[in-house]
Amino acid sequence: MASRFPSAWMEELRARSDLVQVVSGYVPLKKNGRNFWGLCPFHGEKTASFAVDPEHQLYYCFGCKAGGDVVHFIMDIERCDFREAVELLADRAHMTLPEMENDEDYERRRTQRARLLEANRQAARFFHETLFQPAGAASLAYLRRRGLDDQVIRKFGLGAAPESWTALTDLLQSRGFTLQELSLAGLTVVKPPATEGGRERVYDMFRNRPIFPIIDQYKNILGFGGRSLDGSDPKYLNTADTPVFNKRKGVYAANLLRQQRHLDRVILVEGYMDVVSLTQFGVPGVCATLGTALTNEQARLLRRFAPMVYLGYDGDSAGQHAILRGLDIMKEEGIPVGVLDFPDGLDPDEFIRRDGAAGFAALPVLSPAAYRLRRLKAESNLSTQEGRIAYARSAAKVLQDVDPVEREALLKPLTVETGFSREVLLQQIDQAAPAQKDSREAPRPAAPRPPRVSRLAPGAPEDESLAAQERLLSILASGQIPKDIVEEKDFGDDELKSLYRGLLDGVSPGSLVAEAPDEESCSRYTRILLSPPAESKDELMAMASECVARIRKAARKRSYEEIMAAVDTAASEDERMALLTEAQRLLKAMNE
């Protein structure tokens, strides 16, 4: 993976981000031999197969084949991209990004961000504590009426804003935060004087409302949502965009998504209460947009947590329109998507409180095409010939993008609804295809990174020479034996030759892994470059000599077999005798 940051800076970042300490923040590790071992955080297992090599600063799972350096680990564990992983590590190591070194305003922005996040953290604590005090009684009663217990209230950090105009502002000012900081964070409203010479008006943004903290995947509190208790508008009051919060880029409950490993789908709903209720009933992987229509940025964020998204929007007209928009966004991002079919116009919160977790698990999931056909049917007048023709034409545009199996299943009811035969509908689908050609052939963003796998399938018999070549590179990476014990020609494929050249040039194992061209190569490089089991120089030298002997014996064997195959097709007796002489020499060398 090529870095966009200077090599020397990346080397310093890795040196200041000890992999054992970083991984230990997520997974308990225990030292055994040269390496540390633990249960793999990337797949379920009961026996520790996840190794962390402190010498080379690499990790590798012998189960799922995940491997890499500290940047790869953060990318996988935090479900973020390369740049975000580097930024997170740089922040932990108190290193300034290279591109920011000449930015005089960078440190001010960094300090400001830290201050605003801290103000939000203290505000969240204030709201949560208030919920269980007399000033929060009305909000607590509301949450109780919605069926929430103390466990889920604490899980989401729910709170209450008191009816007071300046309770939060006064508290945070007393703790050293300025009005400008509180205004920037969206916690305090500062109005200019109504008249010349008058005083500015200052009051809390949230008053007399149950509070829903908005927390990102890194546990930062970015903002808040407050629900009206008395029916006054707005029903939900949300933090506006601030220097630390952009409602288009995040989702509600992202912090909980990050904690749930191995999700097979994320369920995207509309409201905070939908998320809280479904979670209380034990439904995993639930989140919501933040008062906006689904955005491409949010879709890409969700792709980090699961390979598929279910849209679980409300059954009203606004919710149905939002589903259609969501299907378009998911298609643009190349994300598989399904639509949860809630009956009776219920929203997710209402449905699960009525039918429970079992009812929710049994909900049908509609494909995008099936849902679009349902909406087209609802909007069509099938009592007239014109309406049925229009419906059939619109449905054909939907079905031309569907695989043959699903198309066949959807055609059956369509023939009944429109009165047109299967053959006629198929002809209409073929006519609709050219009009959609451009959109179908438009390039899509890359799909989620595939799981890292070994070049050699688990359980497959390894080629003895290849295994020896890989083991030899591991020994060479220890730096304790002469690198000229072997030559580049002794390695059988381009990747092994590349690793040998890198080690010969003094490139560290961590840097070689970081520069792997793809995920599969990254996994292979990591497995190869883990520290060898032996510790003494004599043991390593003996192992290396044995590997070289096996490699060269295998090479001679291949040459011998090629020569013997050529003997039968020799052009002359002299050529035949020369081949046999060379074959005898190789055979003698192999026996020795």
C-alpha positions, 0 to 999 in steps of 0.5 A, spaced: 500 500 500 503 506 497 503 511 502 502 519 500 506 521 506 514 521 506 517 515 508 521 517 513 515 520 517 512 514 516 517 510 519 517 515 525 510 514 526 511 506 526 516 507 531 512 511 535 506 507 535 508 500 538 504 495 535 504 491 542 501 497 545 496 499 540 493 492 539 493 491 547 488 496 547 483 492 543 485 485 545 488 482 551 495 479 549 500 474 552 507 473 551 509 466 548 516 465 545 518 471 541 511 473 539 505 476 543 498 472 542 491 473 543 484 471 540 483 474 533 479 481 533 477 480 526 474 473 526 471 469 532 475 463 535 476 460 541 484 458 541 489 464 540 492 464 533 493 472 532 500 473 533 504 480 534 511 480 532 514 486 537 521 486 533 518 487 526 512 490 528 507 486 524 501 482 526 498 476 523 492 471 524 494 464 522 486 463 522 483 468 517 490 470 514 489 478 516 496 481 517 500 487 516 503 493 520 500 498 525 497 502 520 493 496 517 491 494 524 488 501 525 484 500 518 481 494 520 480 495 527 477 502 526 474 500 519 477 506 516 481 508 510 489 509 510 489 516 511 484 516 517 488 511 520 495 515 519 491 521 522 489 517 528 496 514 530 499 521 529 494 524 534 496 519 539 503 519 538 502 527 538 505 528 531 504 533 526 502 531 519 507 533 514 502 537 510 500 541 516 508 543 518 507 549 514 500 551 516 501 556 521 493 555 523 494 548 524 495 548 531 490 553 533 485 548 529 487 542 533 487 545 540 480 548 538 477 541 536 480 538 542 476 544 546 470 543 543 470 535 544 471 536 551 466 541 552 461 536 549 463 531 553 462 535 559 455 537 557 453 529 555 455 528 563 451 534 565 445 532 561 445 524 563 446 526 571 440 531 570 436 525 567 436 522 574 434 528 578 428 532 579 430 537 573 430 531 568 423 528 571 419 530 565 424 527 560 425 521 564 418 520 564 417 520 557 423 515 556 419 510 560 413 511 557 417 509 550 419 503 554 426 504 555 430 501 561 436 504 565 440 499 562 439 502 555 439 509 557 446 508 560 448 504 554 446 510 549 448 516 554 441 519 554 440 525 558 435 531 559 436 538 558 433 542 564 428 547 563 433 553 565 435 558 560 442 558 562 444 552 566 449 548 562 452 555 559 453 557 566 456 550 568 461 550 563 463 557 563 465 556 570 469 550 568 473 555 563 470 554 557 468 561 553 462 563 550 465 563 543 467 556 544 460 554 547 457 557 541 462 554 536 460 547 539 452 548 538 451 548 546 450 555 547 446 561 543 449 568 543 444 573 540 446 580 539 443 586 543 436 587 540 438 595 541 444 599 541 447 599 547 443 593 550 446 586 552 447 580 548 442 575 549 445 568 552 441 561 553 442 554 552 441 551 545 437 545 549 432 546 554 427 541 557 428 536 552 430 529 552 437 528 550 440 523 545 448 524 544 451 523 537 457 519 538 462 517 533 466 511 532 472 513 536 467 515 542 468 522 540 461 526 542 460 530 536 453 533 538 446 532 540 439 531 539 433 533 543 426 531 543 420 536 544 416 534 550 410 539 549 409 538 542 412 544 540 417 545 534 421 543 532 420 536 534 427 534 534 432 539 535 439 537 532 446 540 533 448 544 527 454 543 523 460 545 527 468 545 527 467 538 530 460 535 527 458 534 520 451 531 520 452 529 512 458 524 514 456 521 520 450 516 523 447 516 530 450 510 534 456 509 530 460 508 536 456 501 537 457 499 530 464 499 531 463 495 537 459 489 534 464 485 530 462 480 524 456 484 522 453 481 516 448 487 515 447 494 518 440 496 519 439 504 517 433 507 520 430 514 521 430 516 528 434 516 534 428 512 538 428 507 533 435 505 534 434 505 541 428 501 541 431 496 536 437 495 540 434 494 547 430 488 544 437 485 542 437 487 534 444 488 532 447 493 527 442 499 528 444 506 526 440 512 524 441 518 519 442 525 523 436 529 521 438 529 513 437 524 507 442 519 506 448 521 503 454 518 499 458 519 505 454 516 510 453 510 505 461 509 505 461 509 512 456 504 513 460 499 508 466 499 513 461 496 518 458 490 514 457 488 507 450 489 506 445 495 508 438 494 510 433 500 510 428 500 515 425 507 514 418 509 516 412 506 513 409 513 511 410 517 505 416 521 507 419 514 509 417 511 502 420 516 498 427 516 503 427 509 501 427 510 494 433 515 495 437 510 499 436 505 494 439 510 489 445 512 494 447 505 495 447 503 488 452 509 486 456 506 492 456 499 489 453 497 496 448 491 496 441 493 500 435 490 502 428 494 504 425 491 511 417 491 509 414 493 516 406 492 515 401 497 517 405 503 516 408 502 522 415 505 524 421 500 527 420 502 534 412 501 534 413 495 530 418 491 535 414 494 541 408 490 538 411 484 535 417 483 539 424 481 537 421 474 534 417 478 529 422 483 527 427 477 525 421 474 521 420 481 517 421 480 509 427 483 506 425 486 499 430 487 494 431 494 490 427 491 484 421 488 488 421 495 492 421 499 486 415 495 483 411 495 489 412 503 489 410 503 482 404 499 482 402 503 488 402 510 484 399 506 478 392 506 476 391 499 474 384 500 472 385 503 466 389 500 460 393 506 459 395 505 467 397 498 466 401 500 460 405 505 463 406 501 469 409 495 465 413 500 461 416 503 468 417 496 471 421 494 465 426 499 466 427 496 473 427 489 471 432 490 465 438 491 471 436 485 474 439 478 474 435 472 470 433 468 476 430 474 480 427 477 474 423 471 473 420 471 480 418 478 479 415 477 472 410 472 474 406 477 478 407 482 473 403 478 468 397 478 472 397 485 474 398 488 467 395 483 463 401 482 458 404 476 457 411 474 459 414 474 452 411 481 451 414 484 458 421 481 456 420 484 449 419 491 453 425 489 458 430 489 452 427 495 449 428 499 455 435 496 456 439 501 451 436 507 455 439 505 461 446 503 458 450 509 460 447 508 468 449 501 468 456 501 465 458 507 469 464 505 474 462 504 481 466 505 487 471 500 489 467 494 493 469 493 501 476 490 501 476 483 501 478 478 507 486 477 506 487 470 504 494 466 504 496 464 497 496 457 499 489 455 501 489 452 508 490 445 508 493 445 501 500 441 500 505 446 500 511 446 495 517 444 499 521 449 495 517 455 496 516 453 503 524 453 504 524 460 500 519 463 504 522 461 511 529 463 508 526 470 507 524 470 514 531 468 517 534 474 512 529 479 515 532 477 522 538 481 520 543 476 523 545 472 517 549 474 511 544 476 505 549 473 500 548 466 503 543 466 497 542 469 490 536 473 487 535 467 482 534 462 487 527 465 488 521 463 484 516 468 483 516 476 483 514 477 490 519 473 493 524 476 489 522 483 491 522 482 498 529 479 497 531 485 494 528 490 499 532 486 505 538 486 501 537 494 500 536 494 508 528 496 508 525 494 514 520 488 514 514 493 516 516 498 510 516 492 506 509 490 508 506 497 508 508 497 500 505 491 498 501 492 492 494 489 495 491 486 500 493 478 498 500 480 498 500 484 504 498 478 508 503 474 504 509 478 506 507 479 513 506 471 514 513 471 511 517 476 515 514 474 522 520 473 526 523 466 525 522 461 531 529 460 533 533 465 537 541 464 536 545 466 530 547 458 530 540 456 529 538 461 524 544 459 520 543 452 520 536 453 518 538 458 513 543 453 510 538 447 510 533 452 506 538 454 501 540 446 500 532 445 499 531 450 494 537 448 490 536 441 490 529 442 488 532 447 482 536 441 480 531 436 480 527 441 475 532 442 471 534 434 471 526 433 469 527 438 463 533 435 460 530 428 461 524 430 457 528 433 452 532 427 451 527 423 447 526 429 442 534 431 441 536 432 434 542 428 433 546 423 437 551 428 439 545 432 442 542 426 446 549 424 449 550 431 451 543 432 455 545 425 458 551 427 461 548 434 464 543 429 467 548 425 470 552 431 473 545 434 476 543 427 479 550 426 482 549 433 485 542 432 488 545 425 491 550 429 494 
